[in-house]
């Protein structure tokens, strides 16, 4: 897992988009949707989120803005990524999925 500097377009509780800037794994800086979701298993597809998405657990907004959050960075041939609660245990304040 990598990390990214995530800058929301509003307070995290109201954000609809966030800029992602890589900290470790190189990927191009980008703006992606922000979604607040209840805990569970999610499949994020390239078709729905061509550049990626930031997922924030409902009621667990990051305390800082911008925030450094974990980022799952996929390979260029990946079409989807499934995240379950075990994958997200290090993402208590949210995390990003980035499609290369």
Residue pairs with C-beta under 8 A, 6 or more apart in sequence:
1 70
1 71
1 72
1 90
2 22
2 23
2 24
2 25
2 70
2 71
2 72
2 73
2 98
3 23
3 24
3 68
3 69
3 70
3 71
4 20
4 21
4 22
4 23
4 68
4 69
4 71
4 96
4 98
5 20
5 21
5 23
5 66
5 67
5 68
6 18
6 19
6 20
6 54
6 62
6 66
6 67
6 68
6 69
6 94
6 96
7 18
7 19
7 21
7 65
7 66
8 15
8 17
8 18
8 34
8 65
8 66
9 15
9 16
9 17
9 18
9 34
10 16
11 61
11 65
12 34
12 56
12 61
12 62
12 65
12 67
12 94
13 36
13 61
15 34
15 56
16 33
16 34
17 31
17 32
17 33
17 34
18 31
18 32
18 34
18 54
18 96
19 29
19 30
19 31
19 66
20 27
20 29
20 30
20 31
20 32
20 52
20 54
20 71
20 96
20 98
21 29
22 29
22 71
23 68
25 71
25 73
27 73
27 98
27 100
30 51
30 52
30 98
31 51
32 49
32 51
32 52
32 53
32 54
32 96
32 98
33 49
33 53
33 54
34 53
34 54
34 56
35 53
35 54
35 55
35 56
36 56
36 57
36 58
37 55
37 56
37 57
37 58
38 57
38 58
39 57
39 58
39 85
39 88
40 85
41 82
41 83
41 84
41 85
42 55
42 82
42 83
43 80
43 81
43 82
43 83
44 52
44 53
44 55
44 80
44 81
44 82
44 83
44 97
45 79
45 80
46 74
46 78
46 79
46 80
46 99
47 79
49 97
49 99
50 99
51 98
51 99
52 96
52 97
52 98
52 99
53 96
53 97
54 69
54 94
54 95
54 96
55 83
55 91
55 94
55 95
55 96
55 97
56 62
56 93
56 94
57 88
57 91
57 92
57 93
57 94
60 92
60 93
60 94
61 93
61 94
62 69
62 93
62 94
63 93
67 93
67 94
69 91
69 93
69 94
69 95
69 96
70 90
70 91
70 95
70 96
71 95
71 96
71 97
71 98
72 81
72 83
72 87
72 95
72 96
72 97
72 98
73 98
73 100
74 81
74 97
74 98
74 99
74 100
75 100
76 100
78 99
78 100
81 97
83 97
88 95
